């Protein structure tokens, strides 16, 4: 792997969970699937961009800004094309030019703790808590989780889908009047 790919892999291991937690804190756990996709896409973009242009001076800030922009674009696309939003509720202000109320990577511990608490909700089984936490906060993929916990890949996928749906539902009911 080239040095830029190694750097991107390092930042994925070290910062993807933090980025997911920060974005979930700002935009809501209800958009978790879109957030995870945006963060994953950010690292794919980094692999390509950094290979040809070299890594930026501040890679964490670059990754955070790209992830935020990709998330905003995805949420706008969903709204514009009439796709049912994951929450069905209002979105925060979605402008890539507006300053971030809190930069995506500024207070990672708070966002990570909040997301960890959500992932450990008592409505989830112990196995599902482990799966969703390792997937969201540690960046483990379905194959890695299936191998580590000796489960079928399809069972892991379904457990993650159910857990995410439950987390969205819990947030919606907590935010309802």
C-alpha positions as CSV (number, residue, x, y, z in Angstrom):
1,X,0.0,0.0,0.0
2,X,1.3,3.4,-0.9
3,X,2.1,5.9,2.0
4,X,-1.1,7.9,1.3
5,X,-3.2,4.7,1.5
6,X,-1.4,3.8,4.8
7,X,-2.1,7.3,6.2
8,X,-5.8,7.0,5.2
9,X,-6.1,3.6,6.8
10,X,-4.5,4.9,9.9
11,X,-6.9,7.8,10.1
12,X,-9.8,5.5,9.4
13,X,-8.8,3.3,12.4
14,X,-8.2,6.3,14.7
15,X,-10.9,8.7,13.7
16,X,-13.8,7.2,11.8
17,X,-15.7,6.4,15.1
18,X,-15.1,10.0,16.3
19,X,-16.3,11.4,13.0
20,X,-19.5,9.3,13.1
21,X,-20.1,10.3,16.7
22,X,-19.6,14.0,16.0
23,X,-21.9,14.0,13.0
24,X,-24.5,12.0,14.8
25,X,-24.4,14.5,17.7
26,X,-25.0,17.4,15.2
27,X,-27.4,15.8,12.7
28,X,-29.0,13.1,14.9
29,X,-28.7,9.3,15.3
30,X,-31.8,9.0,13.1
31,X,-29.5,9.7,10.1
32,X,-27.0,7.0,11.2
33,X,-27.0,5.1,7.9
34,X,-26.4,8.2,5.9
35,X,-23.7,9.3,8.3
36,X,-21.9,6.0,8.1
37,X,-22.1,6.1,4.3
38,X,-20.7,9.7,4.2
39,X,-17.8,8.8,6.5
40,X,-17.0,5.7,4.4
41,X,-17.2,7.7,1.2
42,X,-14.9,10.3,2.8
43,X,-12.1,7.7,3.3
44,X,-12.6,6.4,-0.2
45,X,-12.2,9.9,-1.5
46,X,-9.1,10.4,0.7
47,X,-7.5,7.3,-0.8
48,X,-7.9,8.7,-4.3
49,X,-7.3,12.3,-3.6
50,X,-4.3,11.8,-1.4
51,X,-2.6,9.4,-3.8
52,X,-2.5,12.1,-6.6
53,X,-2.3,15.3,-4.6
54,X,-0.6,14.1,-1.4
55,X,-2.2,14.4,2.1
56,X,-3.3,17.8,3.2
57,X,-1.6,19.8,5.9
58,X,-4.3,19.0,8.4
59,X,-5.7,15.5,7.5
60,X,-8.2,15.3,10.4
61,X,-9.7,18.7,9.6
62,X,-9.8,17.8,5.9
63,X,-11.5,14.4,6.6
64,X,-14.0,16.1,9.0
65,X,-15.0,18.8,6.5
66,X,-15.3,16.4,3.6
67,X,-17.5,14.0,5.7
68,X,-19.7,16.9,6.8
69,X,-20.1,18.1,3.2
70,X,-20.8,14.6,1.9
71,X,-23.5,14.2,4.6
72,X,-25.1,17.5,3.8
73,X,-25.2,16.7,0.1
74,X,-26.7,13.2,0.8
75,X,-29.4,14.7,3.1
76,X,-30.2,17.4,0.6
77,X,-30.4,14.8,-2.2
78,X,-32.8,12.7,-0.1
79,X,-35.0,15.7,0.6
80,X,-34.9,17.0,-2.9
81,X,-35.8,13.7,-4.5
82,X,-38.6,12.9,-2.2
83,X,-36.9,9.9,-0.6
84,X,-38.4,9.2,2.8
85,X,-35.9,10.7,5.2
86,X,-34.8,8.2,7.9
87,X,-36.5,10.2,10.6
88,X,-39.4,11.9,8.8
89,X,-38.5,14.9,10.9
90,X,-36.9,18.3,10.2
91,X,-33.3,18.5,9.4
92,X,-30.8,20.9,11.0
93,X,-29.7,23.8,8.7
94,X,-28.0,22.2,5.8
95,X,-25.5,24.5,4.3
96,X,-21.9,23.6,3.5
97,X,-20.9,27.3,3.6
98,X,-22.3,28.0,7.0
99,X,-19.8,27.7,9.8
100,X,-20.2,24.5,11.7
101,X,-21.9,25.1,15.1
102,X,-19.3,22.8,16.5
103,X,-16.5,21.6,14.2
104,X,-17.0,17.9,13.5
105,X,-13.8,16.9,15.3
106,X,-13.6,19.4,18.2
107,X,-15.2,17.5,21.1
108,X,-14.9,13.9,20.2
109,X,-15.2,12.4,23.6
110,X,-18.7,13.8,24.3
111,X,-20.1,12.6,21.0
112,X,-18.5,9.3,21.3
113,X,-19.8,8.8,24.8
114,X,-23.3,9.8,23.7
115,X,-23.2,7.4,20.8
116,X,-21.8,4.7,23.1
117,X,-24.6,5.1,25.5
118,X,-27.1,5.0,22.6
119,X,-25.5,1.8,21.3
120,X,-25.8,0.2,24.8
121,X,-29.5,0.9,25.1
122,X,-31.2,-1.8,27.2
123,X,-33.7,-2.5,24.4
124,X,-30.8,-4.1,22.4
125,X,-29.6,-7.6,23.2
126,X,-26.1,-8.0,24.6
127,X,-24.9,-9.4,21.3
128,X,-26.5,-6.5,19.3
129,X,-24.9,-4.0,21.6
130,X,-21.5,-5.4,20.9
131,X,-22.2,-5.6,17.2
132,X,-23.5,-2.0,16.8
133,X,-20.8,-0.6,19.0
134,X,-18.0,-2.3,17.1
135,X,-19.5,-1.4,13.8
136,X,-20.3,2.3,14.5
137,X,-17.6,3.4,16.9
138,X,-14.7,1.1,15.9
139,X,-15.4,0.9,12.1
140,X,-15.5,-2.9,11.9
141,X,-17.2,-4.2,8.8
142,X,-19.7,-7.1,8.6
143,X,-17.1,-9.7,7.6
144,X,-14.9,-8.8,10.5
145,X,-17.7,-8.9,13.0
146,X,-19.0,-12.2,11.6
147,X,-15.5,-13.8,11.9
148,X,-14.7,-12.3,15.3
149,X,-18.1,-13.4,16.8
150,X,-18.4,-16.6,14.8
151,X,-21.7,-15.6,13.2
152,X,-23.1,-15.8,9.8
153,X,-22.6,-12.6,7.7
154,X,-26.2,-12.3,6.9
155,X,-27.1,-12.6,10.6
156,X,-24.7,-9.8,11.4
157,X,-26.2,-7.6,8.6
158,X,-29.7,-8.2,9.9
159,X,-28.7,-7.5,13.5
160,X,-27.1,-4.3,12.5
161,X,-30.1,-3.2,10.5
162,X,-32.5,-4.0,13.4
163,X,-30.2,-2.2,15.9
164,X,-30.0,0.9,13.8
165,X,-33.7,0.9,13.2
166,X,-34.3,0.6,17.0
167,X,-31.8,3.5,17.7
168,X,-33.7,5.7,15.2
169,X,-37.0,4.8,16.8
170,X,-35.7,5.5,20.3
171,X,-34.4,8.9,19.2
172,X,-37.7,9.8,17.5
173,X,-39.7,8.9,20.5
174,X,-37.4,10.8,22.8
175,X,-37.6,13.9,20.6
176,X,-41.4,13.7,20.3
177,X,-43.4,16.2,22.3
